Amino acid sequence: MAMIEDNLNKTKTAPEQLTTFESGNEMAATAAAQINYHIMGYFPITPSTEVAQYLDLMKSKGIHDIELIAADGEHGSAGICFGAATTGARVFNATSANGLLYMIEQLPAQSGLRFPMVMNLVTRAVSGPLDIRGDHSDLYYALNTGWVILTARTPQAVYDMNIMALKLAEHKDVRLPVIVAYDGFYTSHQKRKVDYFKEREVVQEFVGPAPKGYPVSIDKQKPVTIGAHMNGDDLLNNSYQQSEALYRAYDVYKEITAEYEELSGRNYEVLDLYGMEDAEVALFLLNSAAESSKDVVDRLRAKGIKAGVISPNIIRPFPAEEIRNALKNVKALLIGERADSYGGNGANLTHEVKSALQDDKENQTIVLSRVFGLGGKDFYADDAENLFQMAIDAADMGYAVKPFDYYGQTPGDPEKALEQVIEPMTGDTYKTGLINVTEDAETGKLKVRIPPMRQLTQKPKRFASGHGACPGCGIFPGLELFFKGIEGDAVILFHTGCGYVVTSAYPYTSHKQPFIHNLFQNGPATLSGTLEAFFEMKERGEIDIDEDFTFVMVTGDGGMDIGMGSAIGTALRNHKMIILEYDNEGYMNTGSQMSYSTPLGHMTSTTSVGKTQQGKAFHHKDTAQIMASTNIPYVFTGTEAYPQDLVKKAAKAQWYAQNVGLVYGKILITCPLNWKSEDRDGEKIMKAAVESNFFPIYEVERGETTITYDPEAKKKQIELSEWLKMMGKTKHLLKEENKPMLTEFENEVARRWKVLKVKHETPFV
């Protein structure tokens, strides 16, 4: 009977698989949806953002039940994931580049406390300067976090490894979080042929149910303390146990891949070896570059050159034994790395391969290291051939002339040094004398006199033409109008966002005055350091520059989410500067994802509209009121639809920033591309936002609130629906089936307006 059962098992029909042509990001989302994780904490960052977008779209269609939680930044997303993992839930995430670095202090907490999860790292260059394309500089920061790290060369591998990763993470001998790393904009976005399981039950059966019996945070019968402080002796023991678990992942990985090969027909050995059975020269490459080099191996072998390529499928734990075995007969190996360990005479994997070879006393392999392909610089077959030639030359000579170097860099040519195209505009260029600001001696408030707007059009623009903003983009009309009210010189900081990306792509810039860029989360702190250093050097007599600089930090595209902590800290210190937020109601620079400023029900690429959800599920963030609560001297809102109002507020903002302390301003601007509106309708849409009371324009001056345009008083108030119907992203709210959500939105807008009216009518409330 047992023999008959064995025969039946051997003839068991393989599960049905479908063939598609998809990208790595799509396949990561597909695997996650089939597994049906409990939680995904996420924050959008290019090029990993698509993973959350695809999952959100799938959820709107009812394909999975994953709870997608939009964090305020990557640090927050990592915290969400860690907290969820402590309950025994299955947890998923995706990030890239500086997003990984922002969350990195949370990653050792997750691995050190042995809570499994899976995170896709869509590799990208780490700033600075900013580059959003793919290399491995982020991946190398992850090497010391205590996570298992798998590497995927193709969209097929991304799908398969995402399935295997969870089983590996939850294995009783491992119990560690796992990273699946694949190349941004190569593997992440390029569509390739992929086979995937038709039924998600096949995937869920392979992964198995979530394991029970481990300490969790929600077991009231067995309460546990998670993350207790340890002294050195205990921490050493804890780290040893974690280290042993990570090394055990090596054998567990081999077991799981063998099991998965039986299910899928696809094999993922520890090392992907191509032409290595008798290779005398070889390249060691991670991910997509290895795929690009395999054709070159065939070409060289046709010429009689025994060439091969090594590419690991797992780098934590590092497969030292397999590498030693693969290199026993190799005369010269070139290790190509898409990152550098500055000053280390080779990046991380170079030293780990060399270390592995040290344990084989008979190995005579000459090792060369080349840093290549940084910031997404393309890697072609000809480049692979050039790297092979370096290895061939070293093998012929018996040594490496230059063991470590960069490949593909271009030496500078002094004759082609960049020349300034636009003459700097300083001093009196921006001083018109047309704007007058005086302080009322009794009330302490400011009186502002501005000329007719026609006269201010003579004032030069702060931003040169030729930037790359989309047609109809409201950022620069809004900013230019604001700066019409700023007299004299300015130092301007943009953090990452549309306004930055489209104005300063090296070697070009649209900025006519001193300009600084820093990352989303730290713009306010950065500019506060700039201005305090300026004043300190001025006080010491070390610089001779007029003090009429106005320091302006421009934020937007969600910067008042991830950068909120820095903004509040800067406000509480009350530095003499302006924080100006352009509000386009989303993270537009990464592809129109939801931000906390996105209103209820509005559609973005991560708040899809479908049969199970109708846009964003919660109300928008009132940053003006939050900043007013820090008791800074001046807060305002405005829009270019009411130009005189905005210019007056800009003049006030400059006076307060130069004489008292920090100013915060929020200006509503349009984004036709992502609002799905007509380019020419920007002013009309902004005016409707004000007249429907969605975006009231007011100021909080020394603690007193004044509404500067009251649609009710002017008999111009309109229904909220009149504003919503102007944009494609909100038209679904006007459907009968969405009436409850529309009513909730209307009630919240009305409530906030009533509160503002009370503050306007009652000083110091």
C-alpha positions in Angstrom: 0.0 0.0 0.0 2.9 2.4 0.9 4.5 1.7 -2.5 1.3 2.5 -4.3 1.1 5.8 -2.4 4.7 6.6 -3.3 3.9 6.0 -7.0 0.9 8.3 -6.8 2.9 11.1 -5.2 5.5 10.8 -8.0 2.9 11.2 -10.7 1.2 14.1 -8.9 0.2 16.7 -11.4 2.3 19.9 -11.3 0.3 23.0 -10.4 -0.8 25.1 -13.3 1.3 28.1 -14.2 0.5 31.1 -16.4 2.9 33.0 -18.6 3.0 36.8 -18.6 5.3 39.6 -19.5 5.7 41.7 -16.3 8.3 43.8 -14.4 10.0 43.0 -11.2 7.8 45.4 -9.2 4.7 43.9 -10.6 5.9 40.4 -9.7 6.9 41.4 -6.2 3.3 42.7 -5.7 1.9 39.6 -7.3 3.7 37.3 -4.9 2.7 39.4 -1.9 -0.9 39.4 -3.0 -0.9 35.6 -3.5 0.6 35.1 0.0 -1.9 37.7 1.3 0.2 39.3 4.0 -1.6 40.9 6.9 0.2 44.3 6.9 2.3 46.5 4.6 3.7 49.6 6.1 5.1 51.7 3.2 6.3 55.1 2.1 6.7 56.0 -1.6 10.2 56.3 -3.0 11.4 55.8 -6.5 11.8 53.1 -7.9 10.1 50.8 -5.3 6.9 52.9 -5.1 5.2 50.8 -7.8 5.1 47.8 -5.5 2.6 49.6 -3.2 0.8 51.1 -6.1 0.2 47.7 -7.7 -1.0 46.2 -4.4 -3.3 49.2 -3.8 -4.8 48.7 -7.3 -5.2 44.9 -6.6 -6.9 45.7 -3.3 -9.4 48.0 -5.0 -10.4 45.0 -7.1 -10.7 42.7 -4.2 -7.7 40.5 -5.1 -6.1 40.5 -1.6 -6.8 41.6 2.0 -3.5 43.2 2.9 -3.9 46.3 5.1 -1.8 48.9 3.4 -0.6 51.6 5.9 0.8 54.8 4.4 3.5 56.0 6.8 4.8 59.5 7.3 8.3 58.4 6.2 10.4 55.3 5.8 11.4 55.3 9.4 7.7 55.2 10.3 7.0 52.4 7.8 9.7 50.3 9.4 8.2 51.0 12.8 4.7 49.9 11.5 6.2 46.7 10.1 8.1 45.9 13.3 5.1 46.6 15.5 2.9 44.3 13.3 5.6 41.6 13.3 5.5 41.4 17.1 1.9 40.2 16.9 2.8 37.2 14.8 1.3 38.8 11.7 2.9 38.4 8.3 4.5 41.7 7.2 5.7 43.1 3.9 7.5 46.3 2.8 9.4 47.8 -0.1 11.9 50.6 -0.3 14.9 52.1 -2.1 18.1 54.2 -1.5 17.7 56.9 1.1 14.5 55.3 2.2 16.5 52.3 3.4 18.9 54.6 5.1 16.1 56.5 6.8 14.7 53.3 8.3 18.0 51.6 8.9 18.2 52.1 12.7 14.9 50.1 12.9 16.3 47.2 10.9 18.7 45.8 13.5 15.9 46.0 16.1 13.7 43.8 13.9 16.5 41.2 13.3 18.0 41.4 16.8 14.6 40.5 18.3 14.1 37.8 15.7 10.8 38.9 14.1 10.4 37.6 10.5 9.1 39.7 7.7 10.0 40.3 4.0 11.1 43.6 2.4 11.9 44.2 -1.2 14.9 46.5 -1.7 14.6 48.0 -5.2 18.2 49.1 -5.4 19.0 52.7 -6.2 21.9 55.2 -5.8 22.1 56.8 -2.4 22.3 60.6 -2.3 24.2 62.8 -2.6 24.0 64.2 -5.0 20.6 62.9 -5.8 20.3 60.2 -8.5 17.1 58.1 -8.7 18.5 55.3 -10.9 19.9 52.0 -9.9 23.1 50.9 -8.3 23.9 48.9 -5.1 25.0 51.7 -2.7 21.8 51.2 -0.6 22.2 47.4 -0.6 25.7 47.6 0.9 24.3 49.6 3.8 22.0 46.6 4.5 24.8 44.1 4.8 25.3 44.7 8.5 21.7 44.8 9.6 21.4 41.1 10.5 18.8 40.4 7.8 19.0 37.5 5.3 19.6 39.0 1.9 18.5 37.4 -1.4 19.4 38.9 -4.8 17.1 38.6 -7.8 18.4 39.1 -11.4 15.1 38.9 -13.3 11.4 39.5 -12.7 11.0 35.8 -12.6 13.5 35.6 -9.8 11.7 38.5 -8.0 8.5 36.5 -8.0 10.0 33.2 -6.9 12.3 34.6 -4.3 9.5 36.6 -2.7 7.6 33.3 -2.2 10.7 31.5 -0.8 11.7 34.5 1.3 8.7 34.3 3.7 9.2 30.5 4.2 12.9 31.1 4.9 12.1 34.0 7.3 9.6 32.0 9.3 11.7 28.7 9.4 12.2 27.5 13.0 15.9 27.5 12.6 16.1 31.0 11.2 13.3 33.4 12.5 14.9 36.4 10.8 13.6 39.1 8.4 14.6 38.8 4.8 15.5 41.3 2.1 14.9 40.5 -1.6 17.1 42.9 -3.6 16.8 43.6 -7.3 18.0 46.4 -9.6 16.0 49.6 -9.8 14.8 50.5 -13.3 16.4 47.4 -14.7 14.7 44.5 -13.1 12.1 46.7 -11.4 10.6 48.3 -14.5 11.7 46.2 -17.5 9.1 43.6 -18.6 10.3 40.1 -19.1 8.7 36.7 -19.6 7.5 35.3 -16.2 5.7 32.1 -15.2 3.5 32.4 -12.1 1.1 30.1 -10.3 -2.5 30.4 -11.5 -4.0 29.7 -8.1 -2.8 31.5 -5.0 -3.6 28.5 -2.9 -0.5 26.8 -4.4 1.7 29.6 -3.1 0.0 29.6 0.3 0.3 25.8 0.6 4.0 26.1 -0.2 4.6 28.8 2.3 2.4 27.1 4.9 0.4 28.7 7.7 2.0 31.4 9.9 4.0 29.5 12.6 2.6 29.5 16.1 4.2 29.1 19.5 6.6 32.0 19.5 6.4 35.0 21.9 4.0 37.7 20.6 2.9 41.0 21.9 -0.8 40.2 22.0 -1.0 37.0 24.1 -2.6 38.1 27.3 -2.2 34.7 28.8 1.6 34.7 28.3 2.6 38.4 28.5 6.2 39.0 27.3 8.5 42.0 27.4 9.9 42.7 23.9 13.2 44.6 23.5 14.3 44.7 27.2 17.6 46.6 27.8 20.6 44.2 28.0 24.0 44.5 29.4 27.1 43.4 27.6 27.1 39.8 28.6 23.5 39.2 27.6 23.9 41.2 24.4 26.9 39.1 23.4 24.8 36.0 23.8 21.9 37.5 21.9 24.1 38.5 19.0 25.7 35.0 19.0 22.3 33.4 18.7 21.4 35.8 15.9 24.6 35.1 14.1 24.1 31.4 14.3 20.6 31.7 13.0 21.9 33.7 10.0 24.4 31.0 9.2 21.7 28.4 9.5 19.7 30.3 6.9 22.4 29.0 4.4 21.3 25.4 4.7 17.6 26.2 5.1 17.8 28.3 1.9 19.1 25.2 0.0 16.3 23.1 1.4 13.7 25.6 0.4 15.0 26.1 -3.1 15.1 22.3 -3.7 11.5 22.1 -2.5 10.5 25.1 -4.7 12.2 23.6 -7.7 10.1 20.5 -7.3 7.0 22.6 -7.3 7.9 25.2 -10.0 10.6 23.6 -12.1 12.9 26.6 -11.4 16.2 26.3 -9.6 18.0 28.9 -7.5 21.3 27.5 -6.3 23.3 29.5 -3.8 25.5 30.6 -6.8 24.3 31.1 -10.3 27.2 29.8 -12.3 27.5 30.3 -16.1 30.3 28.7 -17.9 32.2 28.1 -14.6 32.8 24.4 -15.0 36.2 25.0 -16.5 36.5 28.8 -16.5 40.0 30.4 -16.3 38.7 34.0 -16.3 35.5 35.1 -14.7 33.4 38.0 -13.6 31.6 38.2 -10.2 28.5 40.4 -10.6 25.3 40.9 -8.8 21.8 40.9 -10.4 21.1 42.3 -13.8 24.7 42.9 -14.9 25.3 39.2 -14.6 22.5 38.5 -17.1 24.0 41.1 -19.5 27.4 39.3 -19.3 26.3 35.8 -20.2 26.1 36.5 -23.9 29.7 37.7 -23.7 30.7 34.4 -22.1 29.3 32.6 -25.2 31.1 35.0 -27.5 34.5 34.5 -25.7 34.1 30.8 -25.6 33.5 30.7 -29.3 37.0 32.3 -29.5 38.5 29.6 -27.3 38.6 31.7 -24.2 37.3 29.8 -21.1 35.2 32.5 -19.5 32.4 32.4 -16.9 30.2 34.5 -14.7 29.4 34.0 -11.0 26.3 35.7 -9.5 25.1 34.9 -6.0 21.5 34.4 -5.2 22.1 35.0 -1.5 24.7 37.3 0.0 23.7 37.1 3.6 24.9 34.7 4.8 27.8 35.1 2.4 28.3 31.9 0.4 32.1 31.6 1.1 32.4 27.8 0.6 30.7 27.8 -2.8 32.8 30.7 -4.0 36.0 28.9 -3.0 34.8 25.8 -4.9 33.8 27.9 -8.0 37.2 29.6 -8.1 39.5 26.7 -7.6 40.8 26.7 -11.2 40.1 30.4 -12.1 43.3 32.3 -12.9 41.8 35.8 -12.8 38.5 37.1 -11.3 37.2 40.6 -11.8 34.6 41.6 -9.2 32.3 44.3 -10.6 30.5 46.4 -7.9 27.8 49.0 -8.3 28.9 50.8 -5.2 32.1 51.8 -3.4 33.4 51.5 0.1 35.2 54.8 -0.1 38.8 54.5 0.9 38.7 50.8 1.3 40.5 49.8 -1.9 37.5 47.9 -3.1 33.9 47.7 -2.1 32.2 45.2 0.3 31.9 42.1 -1.9 35.5 42.5 -3.1 36.8 42.1 0.4 34.4 39.3 1.2 35.4 37.3 -1.9 39.1 37.9 -1.0 38.4 36.8 2.5 36.8 33.6 1.3 39.8 32.8 -0.9 42.2 33.3 2.0 40.8 30.1 3.6 41.9 28.1 0.5 45.7 28.1 0.8 46.1 26.5 -2.6 44.0 29.1 -4.4 46.1 31.3 -6.8 43.2 33.4 -8.3 44.2 37.0 -9.1 41.4 39.3 -7.9 40.6 42.6 -9.6 37.9 45.0 -8.4 36.1 47.6 -10.5 33.3 50.0 -9.4 30.9 50.5 -12.3 27.4 51.5 -13.2 26.8 54.0 -10.4 23.6 56.0 -10.6 22.1 53.7 -13.2 24.9 54.2 -15.7 24.2 51.6 -18.4 26.1 48.4 -18.6 26.4 46.9 -22.0 27.8 43.7 -23.5 30.8 45.7 -24.6 31.4 46.8 -21.1 31.3 43.2 -19.9 33.8 42.3 -22.7 36.1 45.1 -21.5 36.0 43.8 -17.9 36.8 40.3 -19.2 39.7 41.7 -21.1 41.1 43.1 -17.8 40.9 39.7 -16.2 42.5 38.0 -19.3 45.4 40.5 -19.2 45.9 39.8 -15.5 45.9 36.1 -16.1 48.4 36.4 -18.9 50.8 38.6 -16.8 50.3 36.7 -13.6 49.3 39.8 -11.6 46.9 42.7 -11.6 48.5 46.0 -12.7 45.8 47.9 -10.8 43.8 45.7 -8.4 41.2 48.4 -7.7 39.8 51.1 -9.9 36.6 52.6 -11.3 35.3 51.6 -14.7 33.5 54.0 -17.1 34.4 57.3 -15.5 35.3 60.2 -17.8 38.1 62.6 -16.9 37.3 66.2 -16.8 38.4 68.6 -19.6 39.4 72.1 -18.3 38.5 73.5 -21.7 34.9 72.3 -21.2 34.5 73.8 -17.7 30.9 74.9 -17.1 30.3 78.5 -17.7 27.6 80.7 -16.1 24.9 81.5 -18.6 22.7 83.8 -16.6 24.2 86.8 -14.8 23.6 86.7 -11.1 20.9 88.9 -9.9 21.7 90.4 -6.5 21.3 93.6 -4.4 19.1 96.2 -5.9 17.8 93.9 -8.7 15.1 92.6 -6.4 14.6 95.8 -4.5 11.7 97.7 -6.0 10.9 100.1 -3.2 7.2 99.6 -4.1 6.4 97.5 -1.0 6.1 99.1 2.4 5.7 97.2 5.6 5.3 99.0 9.0 4.5 97.7 12.5 1.5 99.1 14.3 2.9 100.4 17.6 -0.3 99.6 19.5 -1.4 96.2 18.1 2.1 94.9 17.1 0.6 93.8 13.8 1.9 94.8 10.4 0.5 97.1 7.8 1.4 96.3 4.2 1.2 98.6 1.2 1.7 97.1 -2.2 1.4 98.7 -5.6 -1.0 97.4 -8.4 0.1 94.0 -9.5 1.0 95.4 -13.0 3.9 97.3 -11.5 5.2 94.2 -9.7 5.5 92.4 -13.1 8.6 94.4 -13.7 10.3 92.7 -10.9 12.7 89.9 -12.2 11.8 86.3 -11.7 13.7 84.3 -9.2 13.6 81.2 -11.4 14.9 81.1 -15.0 12.8 79.8 -17.8 13.6 76.3 -19.2 12.8 74.2 -16.2 11.1 70.9 -16.8 7.8 71.3 -15.0 4.7 69.8 -16.6 2.3 72.0 -18.6 -0.1 73.7 -16.2 2.1 73.0 -13.1 1.2 75.5 -10.4 4.4 75.4 -8.5 6.3 78.1 -10.3 3.5 80.6 -10.9 2.7 80.2 -7.2 6.3 80.6 -6.0 7.0 83.5 -8.4 4.0 85.4 -7.1 5.1 84.8 -3.5 8.6 86.1 -4.3 7.1 89.2 -5.8 6.5 90.2 -2.2 10.1 89.5 -1.2 12.5 92.4 -1.5 16.3 91.9 -1.9 18.4 88.8 -1.9 17.4 85.3 -0.8 19.0 82.0 0.0 16.5 79.3 -1.1 16.5 75.7 -0.1 14.3 73.1 -1.8 14.0 69.6 -0.4 13.4 66.7 -2.8 10.2 67.1 -4.8 8.9 68.3 -8.1 10.1 71.9 -7.6 13.6 70.6 -7.0 13.8 67.9 -9.6 12.6 70.1 -12.6 14.9 73.0 -11.8 18.3 71.6 -11.0 19.3 68.7 -13.2 23.1 68.8 -13.5 24.7 70.6 -15.4 21.7 73.0 -15.6 19.9 75.1 -13.0 17.0 77.4 -13.1 18.0 79.1 -9.8 19.3 82.7 -10.1 20.2 83.1 -6.4 22.0 80.8 -3.9 20.3 77.4 -3.8 20.6 74.4 -1.6 19.0 71.0 -1.8 18.6 68.5 1.0 16.4 65.5 1.5 12.7 65.4 2.3 13.0 64.9 6.0 15.6 67.5 6.9 15.1 70.7 4.9 14.1 72.9 7.7 17.0 71.9 10.0 19.4 72.3 7.1 18.4 75.9 6.4 18.4 76.7 10.0 22.0 75.6 10.2 22.8 77.7 7.1 21.3 80.9 8.5 22.8 80.5 12.0 26.2 79.9 10.5 25.8 83.1 8.4 24.9 85.2 11.4 27.7 83.7 13.5 30.4 84.3 10.9 28.9 87.8 10.4 29.2 88.5 14.1 32.8 87.4 14.2 33.6 89.7 11.3 34.7 86.7 9.1 32.4 87.6 6.2 31.4 91.0 4.8 27.9 90.4 3.4 24.7 92.5 3.9 22.3 91.1 6.4 19.2 91.5 4.2 19.3 87.9 3.1 15.9 86.3 3.4 16.2 82.5 4.1 13.4 80.6 2.4 12.9 76.8 2.6 10.4 75.5 -0.1 8.7 72.2 0.8 6.0 70.3 -1.0 5.1 66.9 -2.5 4.6 65.4 1.0 7.5 67.1 2.6 5.4 68.2 5.5 4.7 64.6 6.3 8.2 63.0 6.3 9.7 66.4 7.2 7.2 67.4 9.9 9.5 66.6 12.8 12.3 68.7 11.4 9.8 71.5 10.7 8.4 71.5 14.2 11.8 71.4 15.8 12.9 74.4 13.6 9.7 76.3 14.5 10.2 75.7 18.2 13.8 77.1 18.0 12.2 80.1 16.1 14.9 80.6 13.5 14.6 83.7 11.3 13.5 82.0 8.2 10.4 81.1 6.1 9.1 77.6 5.5 6.9 77.8 2.4 4.8 74.7 1.5 3.4 74.3 -2.0 0.4 72.0 -1.6 -0.4 69.8 -4.6 -2.2 67.3 -2.4 0.1 64.3 -3.0 3.6 63.0 -3.6 3.7 64.1 -7.2 7.4 63.7 -7.9 7.3 60.0 -7.3 4.1 59.4 -9.3 1.0 60.9 -7.5 1.0 58.8 -4.4 -1.2 59.7 -1.4 0.2 62.2 1.1 -1.4 63.3 4.4 -2.4 66.5 2.6 -4.5 64.4 0.2 -8.2 65.0 1.0 -10.7 62.3 1.9 -11.9 60.3 -1.1 -9.4 61.7 -3.5 -7.8 59.3 -5.9 -4.1 58.8 -6.1 -1.9 56.0 -7.3 -1.9 54.5 -3.8 -5.6 55.3 -3.0 -7.2 53.7 -6.0 -10.9 53.7 -6.8 -12.6 50.4 -7.3 -15.3 48.1 -6.0 -13.7 47.8 -2.5 -12.4 51.3 -1.9 -13.2 54.8 -3.0 -10.0 56.9 -2.8 -8.2 58.1 0.4 -9.8 56.8 3.6 -9.1 59.6 6.0 -9.1 63.4 6.1 -6.3 65.8 5.0 -3.7 67.2 7.4 -4.0 70.8 8.4 -0.4 71.8 8.5 -1.1 75.5 8.9 -2.9 74.9 12.2 -0.2 72.4 13.4 2.5 75.0 12.7 0.4 77.7 14.4 0.4 75.6 17.5 4.1 76.0 17.8 3.5 79.7 18.6 5.7 81.1 15.8 5.1 84.7 15.0 3.4 84.4 11.6 1.5 81.6 9.7 -0.5 82.1 6.5 -2.3 80.4 3.7 -2.7 81.7 0.2 -3.0 80.9 -3.5 -2.2 82.7 -6.8 -5.9 82.9 -7.5 -5.9 85.8 -5.0 -2.6 87.5 -6.0 -2.8 90.7 -3.9 -3.5 88.7 -0.8 -0.5 86.4 -1.4 1.9 89.2 -2.2 0.9 91.1 1.0 1.5 87.9 3.1 4.9 87.4 1.5 5.9 90.9 2.5 4.7 90.2 6.0 6.5 86.9 6.0 9.8 88.6 5.1 9.4 91.2 7.8 8.8 88.6 10.5 11.6 86.4 9.2 14.1 89.2 9.3 13.0 90.7 12.6 11.2 88.2 14.8 11.5 84.5 13.9 10.1 81.7 11.9 7.3 82.0 9.4 5.2 79.2 7.9 3.1 79.6 4.7 1.0 77.1 2.8 0.0 77.9 -0.8 -2.4 75.7 -2.8 -1.1 74.9 -6.3 -2.5 72.8 -9.1 -1.2 69.6 -10.6 -3.2 69.0 -13.8 -1.4 65.8 -14.6 -2.4 64.0 -11.4 -5.5 66.0 -10.6 -6.8 64.9 -14.0 -7.8 68.5 -14.8 -7.4 70.9 -17.8 -4.1 72.8 -17.8 -5.9 76.1 -18.3 -8.3 75.6 -15.4 -5.7 76.1 -12.6 -6.9 79.5 -11.3 -10.5 78.4 -11.6 -9.9 75.3 -9.5 -7.9 77.1 -6.9 -10.6 79.8 -6.6 -13.3 77.1 -6.2 -11.2 75.4 -3.5 -11.3 78.7 -1.5 -14.9 79.6 -2.2 -16.1 76.1 -1.1 -14.2 76.7 2.2 -12.0 73.6 1.5 -8.9 75.8 1.4 -9.6 78.9 3.5 -7.1 81.8 3.2 -6.2 83.4 6.4 -3.3 84.4 8.6 -2.3 83.8 12.3 -0.3 86.9 13.3 1.3 86.9 16.8 -1.4 84.3 17.8 -4.4 86.1 16.4 -6.3 84.6 13.5 -7.7 86.7 10.6 -9.6 85.3 7.7 -8.4 87.4 4.7 -11.0 86.2 2.3 -14.5 85.2 3.5 -16.6 83.7 0.7 -19.7 83.8 3.0 -19.3 87.5 3.6 -18.8 88.2 0.0 -21.8 86.0 -1.1 -19.5 83.8 -3.2 -19.6 80.6 -1.3 -20.1 77.5 -3.4 -20.9 73.9 -2.7 -17.9 71.6 -2.2 -19.2 69.4 -5.1 -18.7 72.4 -7.4 -15.0 72.2 -6.7 -14.8 68.4 -6.8 -16.4 68.1 -10.3 -13.6 70.1 -11.8 -11.1 67.3 -11.3 -11.0 63.8 -12.6 -9.5 62.5 -9.4 -12.7 63.4 -7.5 -15.6 62.9 -9.8 -16.4 59.5 -8.4 -17.3 61.3 -5.1 -20.3 62.8 -6.9 -21.8 59.4 -7.6 -24.9 58.3 -5.6 -23.2 55.3 -4.1 -20.5 57.5 -2.7 -22.8 60.0 -1.1 -21.9 59.0 2.5 -18.2 59.7 1.9 -19.1 63.1 0.2 -21.3 64.0 3.2 -18.5 63.2 5.6 -16.1 65.3 3.6 -18.6 68.2 3.5 -19.2 68.0 7.2 -15.4 68.0 8.0 -14.8 71.0 5.7 -17.8 72.8 7.4 -16.5 72.0 10.9 -13.0 73.3 10.2 -14.4 76.5 8.7 -16.6 77.0 11.7 -13.6 76.6 14.0 -11.6 79.0 11.9 -14.5 81.6 12.1 -14.6 81.4 15.9 -10.8 82.0 16.0 -11.3 84.9 13.6 -14.0 86.4 15.7 -12.3 85.8 19.1 -8.7 87.0 19.4 -6.2 84.6 20.9 -8.5 81.6 20.6 
